[in-house]
Amino acid sequence: MGWLLHFLPRRHKLTTMAAFLLWVFSLGCLALPSDAQPAYNNLPESFKKGVDLTLEEVGSHAGILHHFLFFRSLEKFEFESGFNVKFVKHNFYLKATKCQKGTVEATSCQFRNDRPLIDCVTCYKTFQGEIEAEPQPYIHCVHKPALTEDMRTTRTKQCEALKYSIGTPTLLSSTGDN
C-alpha cells in the first residue's frame, strides 16, 4: 500500500504536466493562421489583381457553394514592355473554405481539406497597374485532378497569343528625321 501512495503523486504530476502541454499546444494552434490571407498578402500588387479577378469569376458560377481563397502560387511571370504596360501570367491554386459563397469577411474562413484544389492560370495586360479590358484577360480554372496535358498546352497557347497581341515597342518601329 505504501508503494501505491508514492506512485499516486507522481502520476498526478504526469497528468498535470500532460494537461499543461495540451493547453500550450492548443494556444499554439489558435495562434496559427487558418486561412490563406498571409500567402495572398505576400503577392505583388499586379498578381493580387489577377487573383481577385479569378475569385470573382469562380464565385459567379452557380454550382459553386463555398467561398474560395488563394492558396499558393505555382508560377509567376511578369514582363514589362515599357510605357507602364505589363504582361502578367500567374498559375496558382485556389482552395475551398468552410464559409458559404458570398462571405465578405473571409479572414476567419478555414480551409476545407475534403475538396480538391482548383488550379488556375490567369494572363492579362496591365496599364499603370490596372488590368486592361482589351485584350480580354484569359482565366482558366479546373479542379487539379481533372487538369490534362491538353489543357496545359491550351493555356500556354492562349497566354502566348495574349502576350503577342499586346505588342512591344522596339527600335524598329521608331521613325527618325534622318
Secondary structure, DSSP 8 states (H G I E B T S, - for coil): -HHHHHHHHHHHHHHHHHHHHHHHHHHHHHHS--SSHHHHHTS-HHHHHHHHHHHHHHHTSTT--EEEEEEEEEEEEEEEEETTEEEEEEEEEEEEEEEETT-S--TT--B-SSS--EEEEEEEEEETTEE-SSS--EEEEEEGGG--HHHHHHHHHHHHHHHHHH----GGG-----
